[in-house]
Amino acid sequence: MMKRKRFWMISALVVIVTAVAGYAYYANNTAVAAADESETDVQTAVARLGEITVSATGAGAIIPATEIEMSFTSGGLLEDLLVTVGWN
């Protein structure tokens, strides 16, 4: 009787440990896959002097909420241009 009880306790422990290890493996691999999908390639372009032109089709007019002029004292590589569409 004691051997049977011990057998079932060990079996239950093995099943629980296997389930926890399987879940940890699954969660780790799906998190890595999601992180790989969210990474985007960096796009670069040469900056040049000129106006930014926005075009749209449809009825109505495009009126900017704010208009600013940008100038730089030295040349270099622009890494980030932080702009948000529709932000005041």
C-alpha positions in Angstrom: 0.0 0.0 0.0 2.8 2.4 0.9 4.7 1.6 -2.3 1.6 2.4 -4.4 1.1 5.7 -2.7 4.8 6.6 -3.1 4.6 5.6 -6.8 1.7 8.0 -7.5 3.3 10.8 -5.6 6.5 10.5 -7.6 4.5 10.2 -10.8 2.6 13.4 -10.0 5.8 15.2 -9.2 7.3 14.1 -12.5 4.2 15.3 -14.4 4.2 18.7 -12.6 8.0 19.3 -13.1 7.6 18.3 -16.8 4.6 20.7 -17.3 6.5 23.6 -15.6 9.6 23.0 -17.7 7.6 22.7 -20.9 5.7 26.0 -20.1 9.0 27.8 -19.4 10.5 26.5 -22.6 7.5 27.6 -24.6 7.2 31.0 -23.0 11.0 31.7 -23.5 10.9 30.7 -27.2 7.7 32.7 -28.0 9.1 35.8 -26.3 12.3 35.6 -28.4 10.3 35.1 -31.6 8.2 38.1 -30.8 11.2 40.2 -30.1 12.8 39.2 -33.4 9.6 40.2 -35.3 9.4 43.6 -33.6 12.9 44.7 -34.6 13.0 46.7 -37.8 15.8 47.5 -40.2 17.3 51.0 -39.9 16.7 53.1 -43.0 19.1 55.9 -43.8 18.9 58.7 -46.4 21.1 61.6 -47.4 19.8 64.9 -46.0 19.5 67.7 -48.4 18.3 71.3 -48.4 14.8 71.8 -49.5 11.1 71.9 -48.4 9.2 68.9 -47.1 6.2 68.3 -49.3 3.2 66.5 -48.2 0.6 65.4 -50.7 -2.9 64.0 -50.2 -5.9 63.3 -52.3 -9.4 64.2 -51.4 -11.6 67.2 -50.7 -10.4 69.9 -48.3 -7.2 71.6 -47.4 -4.1 70.6 -45.4 -3.2 73.2 -42.8 -0.3 72.6 -40.5 -0.9 73.2 -36.8 2.7 74.4 -36.4 5.4 75.3 -38.9 9.0 75.5 -37.9 12.3 76.1 -39.8 15.2 73.9 -39.1 18.9 74.7 -39.6 22.1 73.1 -38.4 25.5 74.6 -37.7 27.5 71.6 -38.8 27.2 68.6 -41.1 26.8 65.0 -39.9 24.7 62.0 -39.8 21.1 62.4 -38.6 20.3 59.4 -36.4 16.8 60.3 -35.2 14.1 62.7 -36.3 11.4 62.7 -33.7 8.1 63.7 -35.3 4.6 62.7 -34.5 1.7 63.0 -37.0 -1.0 65.3 -35.6 0.9 66.3 -32.5 0.4 69.9 -31.2 
